Amino acid sequence: MAAVIPVVTKLSSRIIRILGCNPGPMTLQGTNTYILGTGKRRILLDTGEGDIPQYINHLRAILINEGITLSHIFLSHWHHDHIGGVGDVLDMDESMVHFAHDADQPKTNSKPNNILTAYCQVWKHPRKETDDNEDIIKGVNINQFKDGQEFSVEGATIRVLHTPGHTTDHCVFLLLEENAVFSGDCILGEGTAVFEDLYDYMNSLESILDLQPTTVYPGHGNVVHHPQEKIQYYIEHRNERERQILESLKENPRDLFSEADLVKNIYKDTPEKLLKAAEYNVNHHLVKLLKEKRVKQVKDMWQYVEGCKI
């Protein structure tokens, strides 16, 4: 069983973790959000899913107790459990936010009767698709990350790295002072991640592995202290799943299989509540294999292609 994550943890001199207070099957103990830096102005990484007063109360208490304000909000990707709290954070007491207006600065946010938050810079990488969660961040000015872009506050220099796969807009954040990666939903503290595009996801894992990070701070779950082992496991796990899918199809090459059929054959120890997520992952493996002409699709069913390599 995973170690219980405290609601608030000071992980290092420049990292404070605040749990999003939103536990669930997909969020584990909740969304991890992080305050980065050592000075009076700091960065908030992700905002939880919104409409959770406990989270905002904890965030407010930290800002007061530490005597700090927020200068930027970074969003790792568009999923509601990471961006949903943006409005709640911007609506906090105006004394919690510190900004100076400069017409040359990136887009800022304006809230009625809360002038100081008008200069809060919120950042996210653009999606390829129409934003399904546009209503969650409606009225919030979002600046667009560029791959490799760097931001600095006292005690923390952050490099933004576009890592699509989990979603098309997903980014991880490299803390240069510690060579530590904030991995969003690309790497979790426990279990494995879901993804929209397996090909992109595998490339993103390889890119993070190349960084040789000392530590990974995930979007969900406990801190990963041996990231190379974890990332290599993720890569090997996905390759093993692919092999299992092909072998399952090859055992009955004339038969057609649904994703649910394959999940029953492969994910035998998976809790029932996670089987739909498993079907989702299997589908993406199959789409990848279809592109490689190693399987064929007949309507909503799948079949092995004779002669392909496993």
VEXDREN-2710 file (C-alpha; in Angstrom, 1 decimal):
% VEXDREN-2710
k/r/px/py/pz
1/MET/0.0/0.0/0.0
2/ALA/1.3/3.5/-0.9
3/ALA/2.4/5.8/1.9
4/VAL/-0.2/8.3/3.0
5/ILE/0.5/11.7/1.5
6/PRO/0.1/14.6/4.0
7/VAL/-2.1/17.5/2.8
8/VAL/0.9/19.9/3.0
9/THR/4.6/18.8/2.8
10/LYS/7.8/20.9/2.5
11/LEU/9.7/18.6/0.2
12/SER/12.8/20.8/-0.1
13/SER/13.9/24.4/0.6
14/ARG/12.3/25.4/-2.7
15/ILE/9.3/22.9/-3.0
16/ILE/6.1/22.8/-1.1
17/ARG/3.5/20.1/-2.1
18/ILE/-0.2/20.7/-1.5
19/LEU/-2.6/17.8/-2.0
20/GLY/-5.7/18.7/-4.0
21/CYS/-8.1/17.0/-1.5
22/ASN/-9.7/15.1/-4.4
23/PRO/-9.0/11.4/-3.9
24/GLY/-10.4/8.9/-6.5
25/PRO/-9.6/5.9/-8.6
26/MET/-7.9/8.0/-11.3
27/THR/-6.5/10.7/-9.0
28/LEU/-5.1/8.3/-6.3
29/GLN/-4.8/10.3/-3.1
30/GLY/-5.5/13.5/-5.0
31/THR/-3.8/15.9/-7.4
32/ASN/-0.4/17.1/-6.3
33/THR/0.1/20.8/-6.7
34/TYR/3.4/22.5/-5.9
35/ILE/4.7/25.9/-4.8
36/LEU/8.2/26.5/-6.2
37/GLY/10.8/29.0/-5.2
38/THR/12.4/30.5/-2.0
39/GLY/11.6/34.2/-2.3
40/LYS/8.5/36.3/-1.8
41/ARG/7.1/35.6/-5.3
42/ARG/6.7/32.0/-6.3
43/ILE/5.2/29.7/-8.9
44/LEU/2.1/27.5/-8.4
45/LEU/2.2/24.3/-10.5
46/ASP/-1.3/23.0/-11.2
47/THR/-4.4/24.0/-9.2
48/GLY/-6.5/20.9/-8.5
49/GLU/-10.0/20.3/-9.8
50/GLY/-11.8/23.3/-8.4
51/ASP/-14.7/23.8/-6.0
52/ILE/-12.8/22.2/-3.2
53/PRO/-12.7/24.7/-0.3
54/GLN/-10.3/22.6/1.7
55/TYR/-7.6/22.9/-1.0
56/ILE/-8.0/26.7/-1.2
57/ASN/-7.9/27.0/2.6
58/HIS/-4.7/25.1/2.8
59/LEU/-3.1/27.1/-0.1
60/ARG/-4.2/30.4/1.5
61/ALA/-2.8/29.3/4.9
62/ILE/0.6/28.4/3.3
63/LEU/0.8/31.8/1.5
64/ILE/0.1/33.6/4.8
65/ASN/2.3/31.5/7.0
66/GLU/5.3/31.7/4.6
67/GLY/4.7/35.4/3.8
68/ILE/4.7/34.7/0.0
69/THR/2.6/35.5/-3.0
70/LEU/2.1/33.9/-6.4
71/SER/3.6/35.3/-9.6
72/HIS/2.8/32.5/-12.1
73/ILE/0.4/29.5/-12.4
74/PHE/1.7/26.7/-14.6
75/LEU/-0.8/24.1/-15.8
76/SER/0.7/20.8/-16.9
77/HIS/-2.3/19.9/-19.1
78/TRP/-6.0/20.4/-19.7
79/HIS/-7.6/17.7/-17.5
80/HIS/-10.0/19.1/-15.0
81/ASP/-8.2/17.8/-11.9
82/HIS/-5.2/20.0/-12.9
83/ILE/-6.8/23.2/-14.3
84/GLY/-10.2/23.2/-12.6
85/GLY/-9.0/25.2/-9.6
86/VAL/-7.6/28.2/-11.6
87/GLY/-10.6/30.4/-11.0
88/ASP/-10.7/29.6/-7.3
89/VAL/-7.0/30.4/-6.9
90/LEU/-7.4/33.7/-8.8
91/ASP/-10.4/34.5/-6.6
92/MET/-8.4/34.1/-3.3
93/ASP/-7.8/37.1/-1.1
94/GLU/-6.2/39.8/-3.2
95/SER/-3.4/40.2/-0.6
96/MET/-2.2/36.7/-1.6
97/VAL/-1.1/37.8/-5.1
98/HIS/1.7/40.2/-5.9
99/PHE/2.2/41.6/-9.4
100/ALA/3.3/44.9/-11.0
101/HIS/1.6/46.0/-14.2
102/ASP/3.8/46.2/-17.3
103/ALA/2.2/46.5/-20.8
104/ASP/5.1/44.5/-22.2
105/GLN/4.5/41.5/-19.9
106/PRO/2.5/38.4/-21.0
107/LYS/-1.3/38.3/-20.7
108/THR/-2.6/38.7/-17.2
109/ASN/-5.9/38.1/-15.5
110/SER/-8.5/40.6/-14.3
111/LYS/-11.2/39.9/-11.7
112/PRO/-13.9/42.4/-10.7
113/ASN/-13.0/44.3/-7.5
114/ASN/-9.8/42.4/-7.2
115/ILE/-7.3/44.5/-9.1
116/LEU/-4.1/42.9/-7.7
117/THR/-5.0/39.6/-9.3
118/ALA/-5.3/41.3/-12.7
119/TYR/-1.6/40.6/-13.2
120/CYS/-1.5/36.9/-12.4
121/GLN/0.2/35.1/-15.3
122/VAL/-1.4/31.7/-16.1
123/TRP/0.5/29.4/-18.5
124/LYS/-0.4/26.3/-20.5
125/HIS/0.8/24.6/-23.7
126/PRO/-1.8/24.8/-26.5
127/ARG/-3.8/21.7/-27.4
128/LYS/-4.2/20.5/-31.0
129/GLU/-7.9/19.9/-30.4
130/THR/-10.7/22.2/-29.3
131/ASP/-10.5/22.6/-25.6
132/ASP/-13.2/20.3/-24.1
133/ASN/-12.7/22.0/-20.7
134/GLU/-12.9/25.5/-22.1
135/ASP/-15.7/26.4/-19.7
136/ILE/-13.5/25.6/-16.7
137/ILE/-11.0/28.3/-17.6
138/LYS/-13.5/30.6/-19.2
139/GLY/-12.5/34.2/-18.6
140/VAL/-9.0/33.4/-17.7
141/ASN/-6.2/34.7/-19.9
142/ILE/-3.9/31.8/-20.7
143/ASN/-0.4/32.4/-22.0
144/GLN/1.0/29.7/-24.3
145/PHE/4.1/27.8/-23.2
146/LYS/6.8/27.1/-25.8
147/ASP/8.9/24.0/-25.6
148/GLY/12.2/24.7/-23.8
149/GLN/11.0/28.0/-22.4
150/GLU/12.5/29.0/-19.0
151/PHE/11.1/30.9/-16.0
152/SER/12.9/32.1/-13.0
153/VAL/11.9/33.2/-9.5
154/GLU/14.2/33.4/-6.5
155/GLY/15.5/30.0/-5.8
156/ALA/13.9/28.2/-8.8
157/THR/14.6/28.1/-12.5
158/ILE/12.0/26.1/-14.4
159/ARG/12.4/24.8/-17.9
160/VAL/9.1/23.8/-19.7
161/LEU/9.3/20.6/-21.8
162/HIS/6.4/19.6/-24.1
163/THR/5.8/15.9/-23.5
164/PRO/2.7/14.9/-25.5
165/GLY/1.1/11.5/-25.2
166/HIS/-1.0/11.6/-22.0
167/THR/-2.6/14.6/-23.8
168/THR/-1.4/16.7/-26.7
169/ASP/-0.7/19.7/-24.5
170/HIS/1.0/17.8/-21.7
171/CYS/4.2/19.4/-20.3
172/VAL/6.7/18.5/-17.6
173/PHE/8.8/21.0/-15.7
174/LEU/12.5/20.6/-15.0
175/LEU/13.7/22.4/-11.8
176/LEU/17.3/23.2/-12.9
177/GLU/18.6/23.7/-9.4
178/GLU/17.8/20.1/-8.4
179/ASN/17.6/18.5/-11.9
180/ALA/14.2/17.3/-10.7
181/VAL/11.2/16.8/-12.9
182/PHE/7.6/17.6/-12.1
183/SER/6.0/15.0/-14.3
184/GLY/2.3/15.8/-14.3
185/ASP/0.4/12.7/-15.4
186/CYS/3.2/11.4/-17.6
187/ILE/4.8/9.5/-14.7
188/LEU/2.8/8.7/-11.5
189/GLY/3.9/7.9/-8.0
190/GLU/2.1/4.5/-8.2
191/GLY/0.7/2.5/-11.0
192/THR/1.0/3.4/-14.7
193/ALA/-0.4/6.3/-16.7
194/VAL/-3.1/6.5/-19.3
195/PHE/-2.5/8.2/-22.6
196/GLU/-4.1/9.6/-25.7
197/ASP/-1.3/8.7/-28.1
198/LEU/1.0/5.8/-27.3
199/TYR/3.6/6.6/-29.9
200/ASP/4.0/10.2/-28.5
201/TYR/3.9/8.9/-25.0
202/MET/6.7/6.5/-25.5
203/ASN/8.9/9.2/-27.1
204/SER/8.1/11.5/-24.1
205/LEU/9.2/8.9/-21.7
206/GLU/12.5/8.5/-23.5
207/SER/13.0/12.2/-23.5
208/ILE/12.5/12.4/-19.7
209/LEU/14.8/9.4/-19.3
210/ASP/17.5/11.3/-21.2
211/LEU/17.3/14.1/-18.6
212/GLN/18.6/11.6/-15.9
213/PRO/16.5/13.4/-13.3
214/THR/17.5/13.0/-9.6
215/THR/13.8/13.0/-8.5
216/VAL/10.4/13.0/-10.1
217/TYR/7.6/14.9/-8.4
218/PRO/4.4/13.4/-10.0
219/GLY/0.9/14.8/-10.5
220/HIS/-0.5/12.0/-8.4
221/GLY/1.1/9.7/-5.8
222/ASN/4.3/9.8/-3.8
223/VAL/7.7/11.3/-4.8
224/VAL/9.7/9.0/-7.1
225/HIS/13.2/8.8/-5.7
226/HIS/14.6/6.3/-8.3
227/PRO/13.2/7.8/-11.5
228/GLN/15.4/6.0/-14.0
229/GLU/14.1/2.7/-12.7
230/LYS/10.5/3.9/-12.8
231/ILE/10.7/5.3/-16.3
232/GLN/12.4/2.2/-17.6
233/TYR/9.7/0.1/-16.0
234/TYR/7.0/2.3/-17.7
235/ILE/8.7/1.7/-21.1
236/GLU/9.2/-2.0/-20.5
237/HIS/5.6/-2.3/-19.2
238/ARG/4.1/-0.8/-22.4
239/ASN/6.3/-3.0/-24.6
240/GLU/5.2/-6.1/-22.6
241/ARG/1.5/-5.1/-22.9
242/GLU/2.0/-4.8/-26.7
243/ARG/3.5/-8.2/-26.8
244/GLN/0.6/-9.7/-24.7
245/ILE/-1.9/-8.1/-27.0
246/LEU/-0.2/-9.6/-30.1
247/GLU/0.1/-13.0/-28.5
248/SER/-3.5/-13.0/-27.4
249/LEU/-4.6/-12.2/-31.0
250/LYS/-2.2/-14.7/-32.5
251/GLU/-3.5/-17.6/-30.4
252/ASN/-6.8/-17.4/-32.4
253/PRO/-5.7/-15.7/-35.6
254/ARG/-9.1/-16.2/-37.3
255/ASP/-11.1/-14.7/-34.5
256/LEU/-12.1/-11.1/-33.9
257/PHE/-11.5/-9.5/-30.5
258/SER/-12.9/-6.5/-28.8
259/GLU/-10.9/-4.3/-26.5
260/ALA/-12.9/-5.8/-23.6
261/ASP/-12.0/-9.4/-24.7
262/LEU/-8.3/-8.5/-24.7
263/VAL/-8.6/-6.8/-21.3
264/LYS/-10.1/-10.0/-19.8
265/ASN/-7.2/-12.0/-21.2
266/ILE/-4.4/-9.6/-20.1
267/TYR/-5.5/-7.5/-17.1
268/LYS/-6.5/-10.4/-14.9
269/ASP/-5.5/-8.9/-11.6
270/THR/-6.9/-5.4/-12.3
271/PRO/-9.7/-4.1/-10.1
272/GLU/-13.0/-3.9/-11.9
273/LYS/-13.3/-0.1/-11.4
274/LEU/-10.1/0.3/-13.6
275/LEU/-11.1/-2.0/-16.4
276/LYS/-12.5/0.8/-18.6
277/ALA/-9.2/2.6/-18.3
278/ALA/-7.5/-0.7/-19.3
279/GLU/-9.7/-0.9/-22.4
280/TYR/-8.7/2.7/-23.2
281/ASN/-5.0/1.8/-23.0
282/VAL/-5.5/-1.4/-25.1
283/ASN/-7.3/0.6/-27.8
284/HIS/-4.3/2.9/-28.1
285/HIS/-1.9/-0.1/-28.3
286/LEU/-4.1/-1.5/-31.1
287/VAL/-4.2/1.9/-33.0
288/LYS/-0.4/1.9/-32.8
289/LEU/-0.2/-1.7/-34.0
290/LEU/-2.7/-0.9/-36.8
291/LYS/-0.4/1.9/-38.0
292/GLU/2.4/-0.6/-38.1
293/LYS/0.2/-3.1/-40.0
294/ARG/0.6/-5.7/-37.3
295/VAL/-3.1/-6.0/-36.7
296/LYS/-6.2/-5.2/-38.7
297/GLN/-9.5/-3.7/-37.7
298/VAL/-12.9/-5.0/-38.7
299/LYS/-15.5/-2.5/-37.6
300/ASP/-15.0/-2.3/-33.8
301/MET/-13.1/-5.6/-33.6
302/TRP/-9.5/-6.6/-34.0
303/GLN/-7.6/-9.4/-35.7
304/TYR/-4.0/-10.6/-35.9
305/VAL/-2.1/-10.1/-39.2
306/GLU/-0.4/-13.3/-40.2
307/GLY/3.4/-13.1/-40.5
308/CYS/3.9/-9.9/-38.4
309/LYS/6.7/-9.9/-35.8
310/ILE/5.9/-10.0/-32.1
END
